[in-house]
Amino acid sequence: MTEKSYHIITFGCQMNVHDSQWLARALTARSFVEAPLEDAQVVIVNTCSVREKPEQKVMSALGRIRQVTGGSPHVLVAVTGCVAQQVGAAFFEKEAQVRLVAGSDGIANAPAAIERLLAEPELRLSLLDFSSSYLEREPGADGPCGPVAHVNIMQGCDNFCTYCIVPFTRGRQKSRMSAAILDECRLRIAQGAREICLLGQNVNAFGRDGHGDGLSFARLLHQVAGLPGLRRLRFVTPHPKDMSPQDIAAFAELPQLCPRLHLPLQAGSDSVLKRMHRRYDSAAFLDLVSRLREARPDLALSTDLIVGFPGETEADFQATLDMMRACGFMSSFSFCYSDRPGARAALFPDKIAPVIQQDRLLRLQALQEELGQQWLQARTGTETSLLLEGRSPKARMDTTDPPALTSWQGRDPYGVPVHVYLPEHADHTGRMLSVRITNAKKHSLQADALEAPW
Ligand code: SF4
């Protein structure tokens, strides 16, 4: 075991990935070093309650940690995030190695708590209180940032969709002060970011909760887009009911705002949407899509979909397929509904049998494959720009000796991975490159460079 070393295991969404990256920076600033699980003195399990059987997944991760570390009492295990918020101090009884439990707001104080726990081996700490406003975090270690930076603009959610546990695990919505957001964006750009993605559970309700300084989401977009050095701006996740005319207009007004929007539909049937407490119907969603496409004709849409919500009939399910066709989603995340203890829908009658849910999910995903392929195929022959992120994960090397070209991966403005052959000798990470799309693969594109990036 290496003294002052850490290992982080992350479950779940982009917000959790972002929290784990911050924990790593904060620990690095306190002179910790990253280590493989078998060598780490501190192991953090950053948990998520959105997917199925979240507590079981955490317990199985804790079991694996015990196995790899031999259950050593010198290894400090911390459970953070949504499942920590839900299960709380009961984790101390479930697994002896756990000495810190930090919920969604408690993460901000987790690095200091870890230092204290290392100094006081008999102590256990739980950080489970929700704060009354957005908790600013220490900046963490300085250092280069990748070409894409994620910046939190809020915490929590006020919507209480009936299937979702987030308002209970991440707390009520708290907007961050816009000056702090802009400062972090400036820092990330100075560290090398060319693209910023603004993060939150319901980003377009930013500024409406009385916790920040009241700046609207559209104004925030304008201010971030105007930062020198920023080439691309994205955000995730918006709620359809909160999309203001000013948010829509931003797609026409801001060239930095990418023409890709992840807009969760969840279901196409009005009665299911009502039971989900989504507070829009299919007509309102279609109207929103048409206003967005008027503002930005090349806008590509992706979405989230739940199949087999309690009481969903075959006709309800067909309405979801109809909406997918009408909106032409380029991609979607789709899941079978399952109960989240504490969420209202867990008490709803008429649960759908798993076999029917699975059948519907397969049909929905087959349609999505078709729509996704059509969208990708239509891109071949077009010219676009890439932000290069690094060598392609499965880089096919040029077979010439010595190799002259390597496959690089970048993202186009729609967020699609695009592979392009570039000279081997240089590091192209963070560069913008004009390309022509030559070929559509299953979930990515191949392109030729139209200029020399070196
Ligand atoms: S908007 Fe609904 S689904 Fe999204 S986090 Fe809030 S409650 Fe959950």
Residues whose N, C-alpha, C, O or C-beta is under 5 A from the ligand:
A	BS01	SF4	C157 N159 F160 C161 C164 V166 Q201
